[in-house]
Each structure stands twice: as structure tokens, then as C-alpha cells.
């Protein structure tokens, strides 16, 4: 397990720089308070440095970011209020995902087994601009960047210029917005806003890990954002072949390769494709020609 230190900030890199299903763990130490940002699977192997944290600040709620919350019962848990219900109960998490009943029924035992899922009904909510003074001049601020989830936020160590940007993770997969609480338009706005954070180091939840040069960050962000336009083009390519039902588009896939199967994939594809179609209709590139039937605009 590789650890990178930036003054009071420690970054523990998960497997393959936090590639899903793992993630990267950030711990911030002030003179009075120790705070963890999220708890990915690597958290289970860190030991006292994490176990003695006073608080866990979640950048957002998904199963791979809440792995150690059951172990850290002594630590307060806070998350943006838009994601709060998802960490407090399974019912809240189920609404957050928004998958079919069958998908949720299959998913719950998987995340309990693979991500040690346990809800935290005692968690509380923060808002955009919330600040935490950890002592000794170490300060953390929340910057709301929704789209991946409704509450997705960057956690910025203002005193050090370090931004934990969570699942704006700059991976080759691109942005994920396949849940009920996801929003493609908001994600696009957040991709513009994240560039404006006052930071010199950027830490992602997955795969990229730590970026310490502005040029490298902006290049990675541009490639990440470009995936949205690439998906637009793929949908338009399908429709150039002729009208498609939404079910046919889901079967052809937009996010995941055909043949890659997990319980939630069809739900995530459907949600994502619907949002792309809405944007393409607004741009007068696509039209609805029937009940969930779409074609190129005439």
C-alpha cells in the first residue's frame, strides 16, 4: 500500500491507484481533529491512522466509498445533505440508486459481502461551503459538484491547496451518471466548476490517484469530459441506422460493453441513455417518434 504525504494530508492509494472496486483514502490531521475523506476498501488495511479518525467526511455516497463506516462507529459521519438519506438506511440507498426491484434485491447481498455495507443512521448533512477547522491552521471546505450523485462534492483542504475530487475521477471510463440521483446536465456544469477550485494537488477516488501539475490535471479533465460527447456520437450513430426503441438502445449499450453483466447495468444504461436523448432532442438532433422510440430529427 503506497502512501503519499502532503503536510497534514496523507493519501493511501488503493489497488491499482484505487481502481474500482477499490479507492484512494485521504486522511487529514489537524492539531485537534483527524478527518478521513470516504472509506474505500483500502481503508480496511490502514490500521490506527484511520481507526483513530474523529470524523468521516463523505464526498458522496456509493457502496465503494462507505466500506469502513461499520468499523468507525466512534467517528462522526457527514455527507452533503442531498446524499444523506443514502448513507442513513438501505431504503435511502435504494432510492439513491433507483434500480429495478430485482436489481436491488440482487445487489444488496453483493455490497454487504464485497463492501462491508452498513448504514449509518446517525450521519448528518453538510452543505456547499461548509467548513471544518481541524486545528493548527488546517481547514477543510466542501464544494458541491453534483451530477455523479445529487450530493457529490469536492473536499478541499484549503490550507494546503489539496482537492479531493472524488468520482470526477478522470478515468478512461468517463463520467458515470446512471443512478436515480445522477444528472448529466449537472455533471457537465460540475466539470466546468472543478477547474476553478483553488488547488495545486488533485486527488481522485479512483485510478488516477494524485495529480500534482495543473497542465496534467486539465488534460485529464478534458479527456474525461470528452466522453460525454463521444457517447452523444455513439447514440447518433445507432440512430443513423434507423429508429430505435429505448430498449434496443439499452441492449446496444452506451456505458458498458455488450456482455458485461451486473445486476444494475440495464438500469444504469437506461437512465444514462434517457438523459443523453433529452439533450439531443433539445439540440434538435433527435426526435421522439413513438412511445420510447427515437430517430434522427428530420
Number of C-alpha atoms within 10 A of each C-alpha: 11 9 12 12 11 12 10 16 19 17 20 22 27 26 18 15 20 23 18 16 16 24 29 33 29 25 22 22 21 16 12 11 17 21 24 26 26 32 26 28 26 20 26 14 11 13 9 8 13 23 17 15 19 17 21 24 24 29 28 31 25 21 23 21 27 25 25 23 23 13 12 18 13 13 19 17 26 23 26 25 18 19 25 25 24 24 29 18 15 17 13 16 21 21 15 23 23 20 23 13 10 10 18 18 13 13 16 16 13 15 16 13 9 14 20 20 23 19 19 21 14 12 18 17 17 19 16 15 12 14 17 14 14 17 13 12 12 21 18 24 20 26 24 23 28 26 27 26 28 23 27 30 29 28 24 24 23 18 13 19 15 23 25 27 22 27 25 28 25 25 19 12 11 20 23 20 24 28 24 19 19 25 20 24 14 16 24 16 13 20 19 14 13 20 13 9 17 14 19 14 19 23 26 25 32 27 22 21 25 21 16 13 11 14 10 11 18 14 12 18 20 14 14 19 19 14 16 18 11 13 17 17 13 14 22 18 12 16 18 12 10 11 19 21 17 18 14 12 20 23 15 16 22 20 20 15 10 11 9 8 10 10 16 19 18 20 18 25 23 20 21 24 22 18 17 19 20 15 16 19 17 11 11 12 14 21 19 17 14 11 8 11 15 20 21 22 14 7
